[in-house]
C-alpha cells in the first residue's frame, strides 16, 4: 500500500487535471456564448469556480485556452464518422456531433465569422489553407459516393456539402427559424430526427 507521501503527487495530479477540464469546459461555454472578443477570463473562472489566475497558469490566458480548444475539436472531428459508414450514417454522425456539443458548435461559428483569432497571422494562414484542403477532400468524397450511387445523380457535390453544413448547423445558427418552422426546442430529439431524415432524402432520393 503506498505511503501518504507517495500518493500525494498522484492526488495533486488528479486535482490539477480536474481543474484544467473545468476551466476548458467553462471556456467553451463562455466563448460559445460571447465569442472570443466578448469573453473574459474572469467570466471563464466564474463558470469554472476557480481563481482567475489559474487559466493563465495552465493555459497562458485566453488565447492559450482557445488554441487548446481548437486542438481538441480537431481530435473530435477525426473520430466523428466510423470507418465504412454510409453517407446517411455520416450525416447522422455529423449532426449528432454538432448538436450534442452546442457550445463547441457556436465556437466554430464565431471562428467562421472571424471572431476567434489565431496567435499569429502565419498560423491563421496555415489554418485557412488546411480548412480549404479539408473542404476540397470532403467534396471529392461526396463525388465518389455519388459515383457509387449513394447520392442523387445530377446534384453538384459542392452544393451537397454546403447544404449539409447549413442544415446541420441550423439549430445553432438560426434557432429562431428552426423553432418557428419546425416547432419546439431547436435542439430537441424530435427536431434532430426531422433534420436527419429530410437531409438524407434531399441529397439521396431522386
Residue frames relative to the residue before (quaternion, step in Angstrom):
aa qw qx qy qz dx dy dz
X 1.0000 0.0000 0.0000 0.0000 0.00 0.00 0.00
X 0.4395 -0.7163 0.4592 0.2878 3.66 -0.68 0.98
X 0.5030 -0.6361 0.4937 0.3141 3.50 -1.18 0.66
X 0.6663 -0.4971 0.3580 0.4252 3.56 -1.27 0.29
X 0.6221 0.5447 -0.3464 0.4430 3.58 1.09 -0.70
X 0.6774 0.4926 -0.2942 0.4603 3.60 1.04 -0.81
X 0.6962 0.4923 -0.2796 0.4413 3.58 1.04 -0.74
X 0.5579 0.6449 -0.3946 0.3421 3.59 1.11 -0.56
X 0.6582 0.4978 -0.3537 0.4403 3.70 0.80 -0.78
X 0.6417 0.5115 -0.3326 0.4648 3.60 1.00 -0.77
X 0.6503 0.5141 -0.3136 0.4631 3.57 0.96 -0.83
X 0.6460 0.5111 -0.3192 0.4687 3.56 0.97 -0.86
X 0.6387 0.5309 -0.3255 0.4519 3.56 1.04 -0.78
X 0.6516 0.5049 -0.3165 0.4693 3.58 0.98 -0.82
X 0.6442 0.5138 -0.3226 0.4657 3.56 0.96 -0.82
X 0.6596 0.5097 -0.3089 0.4579 3.58 0.93 -0.92
X 0.6580 0.5010 -0.3156 0.4652 3.61 0.93 -0.87
X 0.6419 0.5198 -0.3255 0.4601 3.57 1.00 -0.78
X 0.6472 0.5125 -0.3140 0.4689 3.56 1.01 -0.81
X 0.6322 0.5319 -0.3264 0.4592 3.58 0.96 -0.85
X 0.6841 0.4860 -0.2938 0.4576 3.58 0.88 -0.93
X 0.6309 0.5160 -0.3409 0.4684 3.60 1.01 -0.69
X 0.6431 0.5139 -0.3233 0.4667 3.58 0.98 -0.80
X 0.6655 0.4994 -0.3083 0.4611 3.59 0.93 -0.87
X 0.6447 0.5099 -0.3232 0.4689 3.59 0.97 -0.82
X 0.6546 0.4981 -0.3087 0.4776 3.56 1.03 -0.79
X 0.6324 0.5365 -0.3321 0.4494 3.58 1.03 -0.76
X 0.6197 0.5327 -0.3429 0.4632 3.60 0.99 -0.80
X 0.6768 0.4899 -0.2951 0.4636 3.57 0.89 -0.94
X 0.6781 0.4963 -0.2920 0.4568 3.58 0.92 -0.90
X 0.6765 0.4731 -0.2896 0.4845 3.59 0.90 -0.92
X 0.6480 0.5294 -0.3229 0.4422 3.57 0.98 -0.82
X 0.7052 0.4688 -0.2620 0.4629 3.56 1.00 -0.84
X 0.8366 0.2386 -0.0624 0.4892 3.58 0.90 -0.95
X 0.4646 -0.6444 0.4750 0.3785 3.58 1.20 -0.28
X 0.6724 -0.4936 0.3541 0.4229 3.55 -1.29 0.24
X 0.6808 0.5107 -0.3012 0.4301 3.57 0.84 -0.95
X 0.7358 0.4317 -0.2391 0.4637 3.58 0.95 -0.82
X 0.5842 0.5961 -0.3727 0.4056 3.57 1.20 -0.46
X 0.1462 -0.7688 0.6179 0.0754 3.54 -1.19 0.64
X 0.5462 -0.6158 0.4489 0.3478 3.56 -1.06 0.73
X 0.5918 0.5590 -0.3710 0.4468 3.60 1.11 -0.56
X 0.6542 0.5060 -0.3070 0.4709 3.57 1.02 -0.79
X 0.6314 0.5208 -0.3241 0.4744 3.56 1.04 -0.79
X 0.6593 0.5073 -0.3071 0.4623 3.58 0.92 -0.90
X 0.6466 0.5182 -0.3231 0.4571 3.58 0.98 -0.81
X 0.6489 0.5071 -0.3196 0.4687 3.58 0.96 -0.81
X 0.7183 0.4462 -0.2446 0.4744 3.58 1.01 -0.86
X 0.3690 -0.7420 0.4801 0.2877 3.58 1.22 -0.41
X 0.5709 0.5672 -0.3904 0.4472 3.56 1.07 0.79
X 0.6467 -0.4843 0.4156 0.4177 3.52 -1.35 0.12
X 0.5650 -0.6382 0.4088 0.3262 3.58 -0.92 0.91
X 0.6391 0.5598 -0.3331 0.4089 3.59 1.01 -0.73
X 0.5721 0.6206 -0.3892 0.3690 3.60 1.15 -0.45
X 0.6035 0.5508 -0.3780 0.4352 3.62 1.05 -0.57
X 0.6488 0.4831 -0.3102 0.4995 3.57 1.11 -0.67
X 0.6380 0.5426 -0.3278 0.4371 3.57 1.00 -0.83
X 0.7656 0.3792 -0.2006 0.4794 3.59 0.84 -0.96
X 0.8357 0.2207 -0.0671 0.4985 3.59 0.95 -0.83
X 0.5019 -0.6698 0.4273 0.3419 3.59 1.21 -0.11
X 0.7198 -0.4389 0.2487 0.4768 3.58 1.19 0.43
X 0.8107 -0.3256 0.2056 0.4409 3.53 -1.37 -0.17
X 0.6660 0.4935 -0.3177 0.4605 3.60 0.90 -0.85
X 0.6423 0.5244 -0.3251 0.4547 3.58 0.99 -0.77
X 0.6191 0.5285 -0.3326 0.4762 3.57 1.06 -0.73
X 0.6620 0.5058 -0.3056 0.4610 3.57 0.90 -0.92
X 0.6488 0.5202 -0.3190 0.4546 3.59 0.95 -0.85
X 0.6646 0.4903 -0.3077 0.4725 3.59 0.95 -0.83
X 0.6425 0.5101 -0.3289 0.4678 3.58 0.99 -0.74
X 0.6248 0.5235 -0.3389 0.4698 3.58 0.99 -0.73
X 0.6437 0.5251 -0.3230 0.4534 3.58 0.93 -0.88
X 0.6807 0.4859 -0.2916 0.4642 3.57 0.92 -0.87
X 0.6301 0.5258 -0.3422 0.4575 3.59 1.02 -0.72
X 0.6133 0.5360 -0.3456 0.4660 3.58 1.06 -0.70
X 0.6358 0.5172 -0.3257 0.4713 3.58 1.02 -0.77
X 0.6381 0.5249 -0.3279 0.4580 3.59 0.96 -0.85
X 0.6636 0.5368 -0.3133 0.4164 3.58 0.89 -0.93
X 0.6617 0.5164 -0.3151 0.4430 3.59 1.03 -0.74
X 0.7373 0.4106 -0.2205 0.4891 3.59 1.21 -0.43
X 0.4206 0.7453 -0.4502 0.2549 3.60 1.25 -0.07
X 0.8002 0.2549 -0.1122 0.5311 3.57 0.74 -1.07
X 0.3631 -0.7364 0.5222 0.2306 3.62 -0.65 1.03
X 0.6125 -0.5545 0.4008 0.3959 3.61 -1.11 0.54
X 0.8207 0.2587 -0.1940 0.4710 3.53 -1.03 0.81
X 0.4102 0.7210 -0.4738 0.2958 3.60 1.24 0.12
X 0.4795 -0.6436 0.5139 0.3028 3.54 -1.13 0.68
X 0.6831 -0.4617 0.3504 0.4443 3.55 -1.30 0.13
X 0.6578 0.5067 -0.3127 0.4613 3.58 0.92 -0.87
X 0.6523 0.5040 -0.3094 0.4741 3.58 1.00 -0.80
X 0.6308 0.5330 -0.3273 0.4593 3.57 1.05 -0.74
X 0.6407 0.5121 -0.3229 0.4723 3.58 0.96 -0.84
X 0.6642 0.5083 -0.3027 0.4570 3.56 0.92 -0.89
X 0.6481 0.5212 -0.3159 0.4567 3.58 0.99 -0.80
X 0.6654 0.4835 -0.3044 0.4804 3.58 0.97 -0.82
X 0.6258 0.5291 -0.3373 0.4633 3.59 1.02 -0.75
X 0.6728 0.4891 -0.2985 0.4680 3.58 0.88 -0.92
X 0.6588 0.5183 -0.3175 0.4434 3.58 0.90 -0.88
X 0.6694 0.4967 -0.2927 0.4685 3.57 1.08 -0.74
X 0.7676 0.3892 -0.2084 0.4646 3.56 0.73 -1.05
X 0.5809 0.5501 -0.3805 0.4638 3.61 1.22 -0.28
X 0.7664 0.2648 -0.1250 0.5717 3.57 1.23 -0.52
X 0.0457 -0.8593 0.5077 0.0417 3.63 0.64 1.02
X 0.6381 0.5171 -0.3478 0.4523 3.62 1.00 -0.68
X 0.6246 0.5151 -0.3338 0.4828 3.57 1.05 -0.75
X 0.6539 0.5167 -0.3171 0.4527 3.58 0.92 -0.89
X 0.6417 0.5094 -0.3294 0.4693 3.60 0.98 -0.77
X 0.6162 0.5394 -0.3452 0.4583 3.57 1.04 -0.70
X 0.6234 0.5256 -0.3280 0.4769 3.58 1.05 -0.78
X 0.6536 0.5080 -0.3138 0.4650 3.59 0.97 -0.84
X 0.6295 0.5211 -0.3379 0.4670 3.60 0.94 -0.83
X 0.6477 0.5133 -0.3216 0.4621 3.57 0.95 -0.84
X 0.6490 0.5213 -0.3190 0.4531 3.58 0.96 -0.85
X 0.6856 0.4644 -0.2721 0.4901 3.58 1.16 -0.62
X 0.5709 -0.6429 0.3554 0.3668 3.57 1.30 0.10
X 0.5283 0.6681 -0.3948 0.3444 3.59 1.23 0.22
X 0.6899 0.4218 -0.2802 0.5173 3.62 1.24 -0.15
X 0.1471 -0.8475 0.5038 0.0791 3.60 0.20 1.23
X 0.4339 -0.6447 0.5517 0.3028 3.52 -1.32 0.31
X 0.6813 -0.5139 0.3302 0.4033 3.54 -1.24 0.47
X 0.7934 -0.0099 -0.0032 0.6085 3.60 1.11 -0.60
X 0.6732 -0.5324 0.3413 0.3831 3.53 -1.24 0.49
X 0.6335 0.5470 -0.3363 0.4316 3.57 1.00 -0.78
X 0.6533 0.4918 -0.3164 0.4808 3.58 0.96 -0.82
X 0.6133 0.5428 -0.3449 0.4585 3.57 1.06 -0.69
X 0.6549 0.4991 -0.3116 0.4742 3.60 0.98 -0.81
X 0.6443 0.5162 -0.3241 0.4619 3.58 0.98 -0.82
X 0.6546 0.5059 -0.3131 0.4664 3.57 0.97 -0.84
X 0.6348 0.5269 -0.3310 0.4581 3.59 0.97 -0.80
X 0.6590 0.4999 -0.3045 0.4723 3.56 1.00 -0.82
X 0.6345 0.5130 -0.3299 0.4749 3.60 1.00 -0.79
X 0.6372 0.5300 -0.3248 0.4557 3.57 1.02 -0.79
X 0.6550 0.5030 -0.3162 0.4669 3.58 0.92 -0.88
X 0.6547 0.5102 -0.3121 0.4622 3.58 0.96 -0.84
X 0.6502 0.5143 -0.3163 0.4612 3.58 0.99 -0.81
X 0.6630 0.4953 -0.3102 0.4679 3.58 0.97 -0.82
X 0.6331 0.5202 -0.3313 0.4678 3.59 1.02 -0.77
X 0.6451 0.5084 -0.3180 0.4735 3.58 1.01 -0.79
X 0.6423 0.5213 -0.3236 0.4593 3.59 1.03 -0.74
X 0.6308 0.5163 -0.3306 0.4756 3.58 1.02 -0.77
X 0.6465 0.5134 -0.3199 0.4649 3.58 0.97 -0.84
X 0.6398 0.5215 -0.3285 0.4591 3.58 1.01 -0.78
X 0.6460 0.5006 -0.3208 0.4787 3.58 0.99 -0.79
X 0.6276 0.5339 -0.3410 0.4526 3.59 1.00 -0.76
X 0.6551 0.4962 -0.3141 0.4754 3.59 0.98 -0.79
X 0.6379 0.5087 -0.3323 0.4732 3.59 0.99 -0.75
X 0.6224 0.5322 -0.3373 0.4644 3.57 1.08 -0.72
X 0.6476 0.5145 -0.3109 0.4682 3.57 0.99 -0.82
X 0.6840 0.4638 -0.2715 0.4933 3.58 1.17 -0.63
X 0.5811 -0.6357 0.3490 0.3694 3.58 1.29 0.09
X 0.4840 0.6813 -0.4358 0.3342 3.62 1.22 0.14
X 0.7656 0.2894 -0.1422 0.5566 3.58 1.14 -0.65
X 0.6416 -0.5770 0.3597 0.3551 3.52 -1.06 0.83
X 0.4680 -0.6803 0.4947 0.2710 3.56 -0.88 0.99
X 0.7739 0.3452 -0.2646 0.4603 3.56 -1.11 0.72
X 0.5828 0.5717 -0.3748 0.4394 3.58 1.26 -0.22
X 0.4436 -0.6873 0.5019 0.2809 3.58 -0.84 0.93
X 0.4711 -0.7087 0.4409 0.2855 3.64 -0.65 1.04
X 0.6373 0.5240 -0.3323 0.4569 3.58 1.02 -0.75
X 0.6519 0.4949 -0.3164 0.4796 3.58 1.00 -0.79
X 0.6120 0.5548 -0.3489 0.4425 3.59 1.00 -0.78
X 0.6644 0.4909 -0.3053 0.4737 3.59 0.94 -0.86
X 0.6568 0.5096 -0.3107 0.4609 3.57 0.94 -0.89
X 0.6508 0.5122 -0.3157 0.4631 3.59 0.94 -0.85
X 0.6366 0.5309 -0.3270 0.4538 3.58 0.98 -0.82
X 0.6607 0.4952 -0.3069 0.4734 3.59 0.89 -0.90
X 0.6642 0.5236 -0.3178 0.4286 3.58 0.86 -0.95
X 0.7107 0.4465 -0.2702 0.4717 3.59 0.86 -0.91
X 0.6384 0.5316 -0.3331 0.4460 3.59 0.96 -0.80
X 0.7427 0.3943 -0.2200 0.4945 3.59 0.96 -0.84
X 0.4234 0.7464 -0.4493 0.2484 3.63 1.21 -0.22
X 0.6674 0.4904 -0.3427 0.4435 3.68 0.83 -0.72
X 0.6583 0.4782 -0.2948 0.5011 3.58 1.26 -0.41
X 0.7682 0.3919 -0.1982 0.4658 3.57 0.79 -1.03
X 0.8002 0.1399 -0.0570 0.5804 3.60 1.11 -0.67
X 0.0156 0.8550 -0.5183 -0.0034 3.62 0.76 0.93
X 0.6417 0.5294 -0.3440 0.4355 3.60 1.00 -0.72
X 0.6400 0.5074 -0.3334 0.4710 3.61 1.03 -0.69
X 0.6449 0.5083 -0.3223 0.4709 3.58 0.94 -0.86
X 0.6510 0.5148 -0.3143 0.4608 3.59 0.96 -0.86
X 0.7189 0.4530 -0.2647 0.4561 3.58 0.83 -0.97
X 0.7030 0.4623 -0.2705 0.4679 3.60 1.03 -0.72
X 0.7939 0.2930 -0.1430 0.5132 3.58 0.82 -1.00
X 0.4255 -0.7117 0.4579 0.3205 3.57 1.18 -0.51
X 0.8033 0.3076 -0.2182 0.4609 3.54 -1.19 0.58
X 0.7487 -0.3634 0.3079 0.4611 3.51 -1.37 -0.24
X 0.4800 -0.6903 0.4540 0.2948 3.63 -0.71 1.01
X 0.7307 0.4139 -0.2304 0.4916 3.60 1.12 -0.65
X 0.3964 0.7453 -0.4682 0.2611 3.60 1.23 0.12
X 0.6187 -0.5406 0.4089 0.3971 3.61 -1.17 0.45
X 0.6257 0.5509 -0.3427 0.4331 3.59 1.03 -0.74
X 0.6888 0.4553 -0.2840 0.4874 3.58 0.88 -0.90
X 0.6063 0.5508 -0.3574 0.4486 3.57 1.05 -0.69
X 0.6588 0.5057 -0.3105 0.4625 3.59 0.96 -0.83
X 0.6229 0.5278 -0.3402 0.4666 3.58 1.03 -0.76
X 0.6658 0.4997 -0.3074 0.4609 3.59 0.84 -0.92
X 0.6547 0.5216 -0.3124 0.4491 3.57 0.91 -0.91
X 0.7083 0.4787 -0.2675 0.4445 3.57 0.77 -1.08
X 0.7188 0.4581 -0.2606 0.4533 3.56 0.82 -0.99
X 0.6187 0.5330 -0.3516 0.4577 3.59 1.06 -0.65
X 0.6373 0.5121 -0.3264 0.4745 3.58 0.98 -0.80
X 0.6550 0.5028 -0.3159 0.4674 3.60 0.94 -0.86
X 0.6418 0.5497 -0.3210 0.4276 3.57 0.93 -0.91
X 0.7944 0.3579 -0.1629 0.4628 3.56 0.85 -0.97
X 0.7711 0.3834 -0.2027 0.4662 3.59 1.14 -0.38
X 0.7336 0.4279 -0.2555 0.4620 3.62 1.04 -0.57
X 0.4079 -0.7024 0.5315 0.2403 3.56 -1.01 0.88
